[in-house]
């Protein structure tokens, strides 16, 4: 820990660069969170499924994870899942989310944020 502080003091320009990068990342994350919070329940769900699919961890995503990430109550989540299945985006079967139309989901989510 002390070595890091010594290194940061020794190379002040890099420290400024690092702080600038962290600040920009925080601003982008805050803007994205604000944008997502303004979405409807269905849109938040679709965006969550889309981002997990793109990250490659959709197979491990649970309903509880979705509720926590999106702040959607479980009853609303279940209704939105049923609607997404009717609209052929994805379904929830055997406790797993499964994409029904990757192209449709990607087209829709790319227009959200």
DSSP file (Angstrom, degrees, kcal/mol; ACC not computed):
  #  RESIDUE AA STRUCTURE BP1 BP2  ACC     N-H-->O    O-->H-N    N-H-->O    O-->H-N    TCO  KAPPA ALPHA  PHI   PSI    X-CA   Y-CA   Z-CA
    1    1 A X     >        0   0    0      0, 0.0     4,-1.7     0, 0.0     3,-0.2   0.000 360.0 360.0 360.0 -47.5    0.0    0.0    0.0
    2    2 A X  H  >  +     0   0    0      1,-0.2     4,-2.4     2,-0.2     5,-0.2   0.868 360.0  57.4 -62.4 -36.5    2.7    2.5    0.9
    3    3 A X  H  > S+     0   0    0      1,-0.2     4,-2.5     2,-0.2    -1,-0.2   0.868 103.9  52.8 -63.5 -36.0    4.6    1.6   -2.3
    4    4 A X  H  > S+     0   0    0     -3,-0.2     4,-2.6     2,-0.2    -1,-0.2   0.932 109.8  47.6 -65.0 -45.2    1.6    2.6   -4.3
    5    5 A X  H  X S+     0   0    0     -4,-1.7     4,-2.2     2,-0.2    -2,-0.2   0.904 112.5  49.3 -63.1 -41.0    1.4    6.0   -2.6
    6    6 A X  H  X S+     0   0    0     -4,-2.4     4,-2.1     2,-0.2    -1,-0.2   0.921 112.0  48.5 -63.0 -43.6    5.1    6.6   -3.1
    7    7 A X  H  X S+     0   0    0     -4,-2.5     4,-1.9     2,-0.2    -2,-0.2   0.900 110.4  51.5 -63.4 -41.8    4.8    5.7   -6.8
    8    8 A X  H  < S+     0   0    0     -4,-2.6     7,-0.3     1,-0.2    -1,-0.2   0.888 111.7  46.7 -64.3 -38.8    1.8    8.0   -7.2
    9    9 A X  H  < S+     0   0    0     -4,-2.2     3,-0.5     1,-0.2    -1,-0.2   0.860 111.1  52.5 -70.2 -34.7    3.7   10.9   -5.6
   10   10 A X  H  < S+     0   0    0     -4,-2.1     2,-0.5     1,-0.3    -2,-0.2   0.834 117.0  37.6 -70.9 -32.4    6.8   10.2   -7.8
   11   11 A X     X  +     0   0    0     -4,-1.9     4,-1.8     1,-0.2     3,-0.3  -0.666  68.9 165.7-121.3  75.3    4.8   10.2  -11.0
   12   12 A X  H  > S+     0   0    0     -3,-0.5     4,-2.5    -2,-0.5     5,-0.2   0.833  72.7  58.6 -64.0 -34.4    2.3   13.0  -10.5
   13   13 A X  H  > S+     0   0    0      1,-0.2     4,-2.2     2,-0.2    -1,-0.2   0.904 107.1  47.5 -62.6 -40.7    1.3   13.2  -14.2
   14   14 A X  H  > S+     0   0    0     -3,-0.3     4,-2.9     2,-0.2    -1,-0.2   0.896 109.7  53.8 -66.4 -38.7    0.2    9.5  -14.2
   15   15 A X  H  X S+     0   0    0     -4,-1.8     4,-2.5    -7,-0.3    -2,-0.2   0.922 109.2  48.0 -60.7 -44.0   -1.7   10.1  -11.0
   16   16 A X  H  X S+     0   0    0     -4,-2.5     4,-2.5     2,-0.2    -1,-0.2   0.917 112.1  50.1 -62.1 -42.8   -3.6   13.0  -12.6
   17   17 A X  H  X S+     0   0    0     -4,-2.2     4,-2.4     2,-0.2    -2,-0.2   0.924 110.9  49.0 -59.9 -45.6   -4.3   10.8  -15.7
   18   18 A X  H  X S+     0   0    0     -4,-2.9     4,-2.4     1,-0.2    -2,-0.2   0.916 112.0  47.6 -62.4 -45.0   -5.6    8.0  -13.5
   19   19 A X  H  X S+     0   0    0     -4,-2.5     4,-2.4     1,-0.2    -1,-0.2   0.897 110.9  52.2 -64.1 -40.5   -7.9   10.3  -11.5
   20   20 A X  H  X S+     0   0    0     -4,-2.5     4,-2.4     2,-0.2    -2,-0.2   0.918 110.4  48.2 -61.0 -44.1   -9.1   11.8  -14.8
   21   21 A X  H  X S+     0   0    0     -4,-2.4     4,-2.2     1,-0.2    -2,-0.2   0.914 112.3  48.3 -63.9 -43.2   -9.9    8.4  -16.2
   22   22 A X  H  X S+     0   0    0     -4,-2.4     4,-2.3     2,-0.2    -1,-0.2   0.888 111.0  51.4 -64.6 -39.1  -11.7    7.3  -13.0
   23   23 A X  H  X S+     0   0    0     -4,-2.4     4,-2.4     2,-0.2    -2,-0.2   0.926 110.4  48.0 -63.5 -45.8  -13.7   10.6  -13.0
   24   24 A X  H  X S+     0   0    0     -4,-2.4     4,-2.5     1,-0.2    -2,-0.2   0.895 111.5  50.6 -62.7 -40.2  -14.8   10.1  -16.6
   25   25 A X  H  X S+     0   0    0     -4,-2.2     4,-2.5     2,-0.2    -1,-0.2   0.906 110.3  49.7 -63.9 -42.2  -15.8    6.5  -15.9
   26   26 A X  H  X S+     0   0    0     -4,-2.3     4,-2.4     2,-0.2    -2,-0.2   0.901 111.2  49.1 -63.1 -42.2  -17.9    7.6  -12.8
   27   27 A X  H  X S+     0   0    0     -4,-2.4     4,-2.6     2,-0.2    -2,-0.2   0.934 112.4  47.5 -64.0 -46.5  -19.6   10.3  -14.9
   28   28 A X  H  X S+     0   0    0     -4,-2.5     4,-2.4     1,-0.2    -2,-0.2   0.909 113.0  49.0 -61.5 -42.1  -20.5    7.8  -17.7
   29   29 A X  H  X S+     0   0    0     -4,-2.5     4,-2.5     2,-0.2    -1,-0.2   0.907 111.6  49.0 -64.6 -41.4  -21.7    5.2  -15.2
   30   30 A X  H  X S+     0   0    0     -4,-2.4     4,-2.4     2,-0.2    -2,-0.2   0.912 111.6  49.0 -64.6 -43.0  -23.9    7.8  -13.5
   31   31 A X  H  X S+     0   0    0     -4,-2.6     4,-2.3     2,-0.2    -2,-0.2   0.907 112.4  48.4 -62.9 -41.8  -25.4    9.0  -16.8
   32   32 A X  H  X S+     0   0    0     -4,-2.4     4,-2.6     2,-0.2    -2,-0.2   0.914 111.0  50.2 -65.3 -42.8  -26.1    5.5  -17.8
   33   33 A X  H  X S+     0   0    0     -4,-2.5     4,-2.4     1,-0.2    -2,-0.2   0.902 110.5  50.3 -62.2 -41.5  -27.7    4.7  -14.4
   34   34 A X  H  X S+     0   0    0     -4,-2.4     4,-0.9     2,-0.2    -1,-0.2   0.923 111.3  48.5 -62.3 -44.2  -29.9    7.8  -14.7
   35   35 A X  H >< S+     0   0    0     -4,-2.3     3,-0.6     1,-0.2     4,-0.3   0.917 112.5  48.0 -61.7 -44.3  -31.0    6.8  -18.2
   36   36 A X  H >< S+     0   0    0     -4,-2.6     3,-1.6     1,-0.2    -1,-0.2   0.881 105.3  58.5 -66.0 -38.2  -31.8    3.3  -17.1
   37   37 A X  H 3< S+     0   0    0     -4,-2.4    -1,-0.2     1,-0.3    -2,-0.2   0.740 101.7  56.4 -65.9 -21.0  -33.8    4.5  -14.1
   38   38 A X  T << S+     0   0    0     -4,-0.9    -1,-0.3    -3,-0.6    -2,-0.2   0.534  89.3  99.9 -86.2  -6.3  -36.1    6.5  -16.4
   39   39 A X  S <  S-     0   0    0     -3,-1.6    -3,-0.0    -4,-0.3    73,-0.0  -0.371  80.5-104.1 -77.5 158.1  -37.0    3.4  -18.5
   40   40 A X     >  -     0   0    0      1,-0.1     4,-2.6    -2,-0.1     5,-0.2  -0.242  37.2-100.9 -70.6 168.9  -40.2    1.4  -18.0
   41   41 A X  H  > S+     0   0    0      1,-0.2     4,-2.2     2,-0.2     5,-0.2   0.925 124.0  48.5 -58.2 -46.8  -40.2   -1.9  -16.1
   42   42 A X  H  > S+     0   0    0      1,-0.2     4,-2.5     2,-0.2    -1,-0.2   0.893 111.9  48.4 -62.7 -41.1  -40.3   -3.8  -19.4
   43   43 A X  H  > S+     0   0    0      2,-0.2     4,-2.6     1,-0.2    -1,-0.2   0.893 110.2  51.3 -68.2 -39.4  -37.5   -1.8  -20.9
   44   44 A X  H  X S+     0   0    0     -4,-2.6     4,-2.2     2,-0.2    -2,-0.2   0.912 111.9  48.4 -62.1 -41.3  -35.3   -2.2  -17.8
   45   45 A X  H  X S+     0   0    0     -4,-2.2     4,-2.6    -5,-0.2     5,-0.2   0.944 112.2  47.4 -63.9 -48.6  -35.8   -6.0  -17.9
   46   46 A X  H  X S+     0   0    0     -4,-2.5     4,-2.6     1,-0.2    -2,-0.2   0.908 113.0  48.8 -60.0 -42.8  -35.0   -6.2  -21.6
   47   47 A X  H  X S+     0   0    0     -4,-2.6     4,-2.6     2,-0.2    -1,-0.2   0.887 110.9  50.7 -65.9 -38.8  -31.9   -4.1  -21.2
   48   48 A X  H  X S+     0   0    0     -4,-2.2     4,-2.1     2,-0.2     5,-0.2   0.939 112.5  45.6 -63.0 -47.8  -30.7   -6.2  -18.3
   49   49 A X  H  X S+     0   0    0     -4,-2.6     4,-2.4     1,-0.2    -2,-0.2   0.918 113.8  50.9 -61.7 -43.5  -31.2   -9.5  -20.2
   50   50 A X  H  X S+     0   0    0     -4,-2.6     4,-2.6    -5,-0.2    -2,-0.2   0.926 110.3  47.4 -60.9 -47.4  -29.5   -7.9  -23.2
   51   51 A X  H  X S+     0   0    0     -4,-2.6     4,-1.7     1,-0.2    -1,-0.2   0.880 113.7  47.7 -66.7 -36.8  -26.4   -6.8  -21.3
   52   52 A X  H  X>S+     0   0    0     -4,-2.1     5,-1.8     2,-0.2     4,-0.9   0.872 111.0  51.8 -70.7 -35.7  -26.0  -10.1  -19.5
   53   53 A X  H ><5S+     0   0    0     -4,-2.4     3,-0.7    -5,-0.2    -2,-0.2   0.937 111.4  47.0 -63.0 -45.6  -26.4  -11.9  -22.8
   54   54 A X  H 3<5S+     0   0    0     -4,-2.6    -2,-0.2     1,-0.2    -1,-0.2   0.823 111.2  52.0 -65.7 -31.5  -23.7   -9.7  -24.3
   55   55 A X  H 3<5S-     0   0    0     -4,-1.7    -1,-0.2    -5,-0.2    -2,-0.2   0.635 111.5-122.9 -79.4 -14.2  -21.5  -10.3  -21.3
   56   56 A X  T <<5S+     0   0    0     -4,-0.9    -3,-0.2    -3,-0.7     3,-0.2   0.634  86.3 101.5  84.0  14.0  -21.9  -14.1  -21.6
   57   57 A X    > < +     0   0    0     -5,-1.8     3,-1.1     1,-0.1     4,-0.5   0.119  36.8 111.8-117.4  22.8  -23.3  -14.6  -18.2
   58   58 A X  G >  S+     0   0    0     -6,-0.7     3,-1.2     1,-0.2    39,-0.5   0.841  70.6  65.5 -62.0 -33.4  -27.0  -15.0  -19.0
   59   59 A X  G 3  S+     0   0    0      1,-0.3    -1,-0.2    -3,-0.2    -2,-0.1   0.746 106.3  41.8 -63.6 -23.4  -26.9  -18.7  -18.0
   60   60 A X  G <  S+     0   0    0     -3,-1.1     2,-0.3    36,-0.1    -1,-0.3   0.454  87.3 115.5-102.5  -2.0  -26.2  -17.8  -14.4
   61   61 A X    <   -     0   0    0     -3,-1.2    36,-0.4    -4,-0.5     2,-0.2  -0.513  47.3-164.8 -73.0 130.8  -28.6  -14.9  -14.1
   62   62 A X     >  -     0   0    0     -2,-0.3     4,-2.1    34,-0.1     5,-0.1  -0.681  34.2-110.7-109.3 166.1  -31.5  -15.5  -11.7
   63   63 A X  H  > S+     0   0    0     -2,-0.2     4,-2.7     1,-0.2     5,-0.2   0.900 120.8  54.7 -60.5 -39.6  -34.7  -13.6  -11.2
   64   64 A X  H  > S+     0   0    0      1,-0.2     4,-2.4     2,-0.2    -1,-0.2   0.894 105.6  52.1 -62.4 -39.4  -33.4  -12.3   -7.9
   65   65 A X  H  > S+     0   0    0      2,-0.2     4,-2.7     1,-0.2     5,-0.2   0.930 110.3  48.6 -59.4 -45.4  -30.3  -10.9   -9.7
   66   66 A X  H  X S+     0   0    0     -4,-2.1     4,-2.7     1,-0.2     6,-0.4   0.923 110.7  50.4 -62.4 -45.0  -32.6   -9.1  -12.1
   67   67 A X  H  X>S+     0   0    0     -4,-2.7     4,-1.6     1,-0.2     5,-0.5   0.914 113.1  46.6 -59.0 -43.1  -34.8   -7.7   -9.3
   68   68 A X  H  <5S+     0   0    0     -4,-2.4    -2,-0.2    -5,-0.2    -1,-0.2   0.925 116.6  42.8 -66.0 -45.5  -31.7   -6.4   -7.5
   69   69 A X  H  <5S+     0   0    0     -4,-2.7    -2,-0.2     1,-0.2    -1,-0.2   0.869 125.9  31.1 -70.0 -37.8  -30.1   -4.9  -10.6
   70   70 A X  H  <5S-     0   0    0     -4,-2.7    -1,-0.2    -5,-0.2    -2,-0.2   0.548  96.4-128.1-101.9  -9.3  -33.2   -3.3  -12.0
   71   71 A X  T  <5 +     0   0    0     -4,-1.6     2,-0.5    -5,-0.3    -3,-0.2   0.832  56.6 150.2  60.4  34.2  -35.2   -2.5   -8.8
   72   72 A X      < -     0   0    0     -5,-0.5    -1,-0.2    -6,-0.4    -2,-0.1  -0.854  49.3-120.6 -96.3 127.4  -38.2   -4.3  -10.3
   73   73 A X     >  -     0   0    0     -2,-0.5     4,-2.5     1,-0.1     3,-0.2  -0.349  26.5-114.0 -62.7 150.0  -40.5   -6.0   -7.7
   74   74 A X  H  > S+     0   0    0      1,-0.2     4,-2.5     2,-0.2     5,-0.2   0.852 114.7  52.5 -58.4 -38.8  -40.8   -9.8   -8.3
   75   75 A X  H  > S+     0   0    0      1,-0.2     4,-1.7     2,-0.2    -1,-0.2   0.914 112.3  45.2 -64.8 -41.5  -44.5   -9.6   -9.2
   76   76 A X  H  > S+     0   0    0     -3,-0.2     4,-2.4     2,-0.2    -2,-0.2   0.873 111.0  55.1 -67.3 -36.5  -43.8   -6.9  -11.8
   77   77 A X  H  X S+     0   0    0     -4,-2.5     4,-2.7     2,-0.2    -2,-0.2   0.931 106.2  50.3 -61.9 -45.7  -40.9   -9.0  -13.1
   78   78 A X  H  X S+     0   0    0     -4,-2.5     4,-2.0     1,-0.2    -1,-0.2   0.897 111.4  48.4 -61.3 -40.7  -43.0  -12.0  -13.6
   79   79 A X  H  X S+     0   0    0     -4,-1.7     4,-2.1     2,-0.2    -1,-0.2   0.912 112.6  48.6 -64.7 -41.9  -45.6  -10.0  -15.6
   80   80 A X  H  X S+     0   0    0     -4,-2.4     4,-2.5     2,-0.2    -2,-0.2   0.875 108.5  53.5 -67.6 -36.9  -42.8   -8.5  -17.7
   81   81 A X  H  X S+     0   0    0     -4,-2.7     4,-2.0     2,-0.2    -1,-0.2   0.924 109.0  49.4 -61.9 -43.8  -41.2  -11.9  -18.3
   82   82 A X  H  X S+     0   0    0     -4,-2.0     4,-2.2     1,-0.2    -2,-0.2   0.898 111.7  48.8 -62.3 -40.4  -44.6  -13.2  -19.6
   83   83 A X  H  X S+     0   0    0     -4,-2.1     4,-1.9     2,-0.2    -2,-0.2   0.900 109.5  51.7 -66.1 -40.7  -44.9  -10.1  -21.9
   84   84 A X  H  <>S+     0   0    0     -4,-2.5     5,-2.8     1,-0.2     6,-0.5   0.854 109.5  50.3 -65.2 -34.3  -41.4  -10.6  -23.2
   85   85 A X  H ><5S+     0   0    0     -4,-2.0     3,-1.5     3,-0.2    -1,-0.2   0.925 109.0  50.9 -68.0 -43.9  -42.2  -14.2  -24.0
   86   86 A X  H 3<5S+     0   0    0     -4,-2.2    -2,-0.2     1,-0.3    -1,-0.2   0.849 111.6  48.8 -60.2 -33.3  -45.4  -13.2  -25.9
   87   87 A X  T 3<5S-     0   0    0     -4,-1.9    -1,-0.3    -5,-0.1    -2,-0.2   0.362 115.5-119.1 -90.0   5.3  -43.3  -10.7  -27.9
   88   88 A X  T < 5S+     0   0    0     -3,-1.5    -3,-0.2     2,-0.2    16,-0.2   0.810  78.8 119.2  64.1  35.5  -40.7  -13.4  -28.7
   89   89 A X  S   <S-     0   0    0     -5,-2.8    11,-2.6     1,-0.4    12,-1.6   0.894  82.4 -39.1 -88.1 -55.6  -37.7  -11.7  -27.0
   90   90 A X  E     -A   99   0A   0     -6,-0.5    -1,-0.4     9,-0.3     2,-0.3  -0.961  51.5-141.3-159.9 170.3  -36.9  -14.3  -24.4
   91   91 A X  E     -A   98   0A   0      7,-2.4     7,-2.9    -2,-0.3     2,-0.6  -0.928  15.1-129.7-136.9 164.9  -38.4  -16.8  -22.0
   92   92 A X  E     +A   97   0A   0     -2,-0.3     2,-0.4     5,-0.2     5,-0.2  -0.941  40.0 159.8-118.4 107.3  -37.7  -18.0  -18.5
   93   93 A X  E >   +A   96   0A   0      3,-2.5     3,-1.1    -2,-0.6    -2,-0.1  -0.991  62.6   1.2-134.4 136.8  -37.7  -21.8  -18.5
   94   94 A X  T 3  S-     0   0    0     -2,-0.4    -1,-0.2     1,-0.3     3,-0.1   0.887 129.7 -58.8  53.9  42.7  -36.2  -24.2  -15.9
   95   95 A X  T 3  S+     0   0    0      1,-0.2     2,-0.4    -3,-0.1    -1,-0.3   0.730 118.4 104.9  61.5  26.5  -35.0  -21.2  -13.9
   96   96 A X  E <  S-A   93   0A   0     -3,-1.1    -3,-2.5   -34,-0.1     2,-0.4  -0.989  70.1-124.4-136.1 145.1  -32.9  -19.9  -16.8
   97   97 A X  E     -A   92   0A   0    -39,-0.5     2,-0.4   -36,-0.4    -5,-0.2  -0.738  28.4-170.0 -85.2 134.3  -33.4  -17.0  -19.2
   98   98 A X  E     -A   91   0A   0     -7,-2.9    -7,-2.4    -2,-0.4     2,-0.2  -0.989  20.3-128.4-130.5 124.6  -33.3  -18.1  -22.9
   99   99 A X  E     -A   90   0A   0     -2,-0.4    -9,-0.3    -9,-0.2     3,-0.2  -0.507  20.2-175.4 -70.8 131.0  -33.2  -15.7  -25.8
  100  100 A X  S    S+     0   0    0    -11,-2.6     2,-0.3     1,-0.2   -10,-0.2   0.799  80.0  15.5 -94.2 -37.7  -35.8  -16.3  -28.4
  101  101 A X     >  -     0   0    0    -12,-1.6     4,-2.5     1,-0.1    -1,-0.2  -0.812  60.3-178.6-141.2  98.3  -34.8  -13.7  -30.9
  102  102 A X  H  > S+     0   0    0     -2,-0.3     4,-2.7     1,-0.2     5,-0.2   0.903  87.5  51.3 -62.3 -41.3  -31.3  -12.3  -30.5
  103  103 A X  H  > S+     0   0    0      2,-0.2     4,-2.5     1,-0.2    -1,-0.2   0.925 111.4  46.4 -63.3 -45.6  -31.7  -10.0  -33.5
  104  104 A X  H  > S+     0   0    0      2,-0.2     4,-2.2     1,-0.2    -1,-0.2   0.917 114.1  48.5 -63.6 -43.6  -35.0   -8.6  -32.2
  105  105 A X  H  X S+     0   0    0     -4,-2.5     4,-2.8     1,-0.2     5,-0.2   0.922 112.6  48.0 -63.3 -44.5  -33.7   -8.1  -28.7
  106  106 A X  H  X S+     0   0    0     -4,-2.7     4,-2.2    -5,-0.2    -2,-0.2   0.910 111.3  50.0 -64.5 -42.9  -30.5   -6.3  -30.0
  107  107 A X  H  X S+     0   0    0     -4,-2.5     4,-0.6    -5,-0.2    -1,-0.2   0.926 114.6  44.4 -61.2 -44.1  -32.5   -4.0  -32.3
  108  108 A X  H >< S+     0   0    0     -4,-2.2     3,-1.0    -5,-0.2     4,-0.3   0.951 115.8  45.4 -66.7 -49.0  -34.9   -3.0  -29.5
  109  109 A X  H >X S+     0   0    0     -4,-2.8     3,-1.3     1,-0.3     4,-0.9   0.807 102.9  63.6 -69.4 -29.7  -32.2   -2.5  -26.8
  110  110 A X  H 3< S+     0   0    0     -4,-2.2    -1,-0.3     1,-0.3    -2,-0.2   0.747 102.9  51.6 -66.5 -20.1  -29.8   -0.6  -29.0
  111  111 A X  T << S+     0   0    0     -3,-1.0    -1,-0.3    -4,-0.6    -2,-0.2   0.545  96.7  71.4 -90.8  -7.2  -32.5    2.1  -29.3
  112  112 A X  T <4        0   0    0     -3,-1.3    -2,-0.2    -4,-0.3    -1,-0.1   0.927 360.0 360.0 -76.6 -45.6  -33.0    2.4  -25.5
  113  113 A X     <        0   0    0     -4,-0.9    -2,-0.1   -77,-0.0    -1,-0.1   0.369 360.0 360.0-129.5 360.0  -29.8    4.1  -24.4
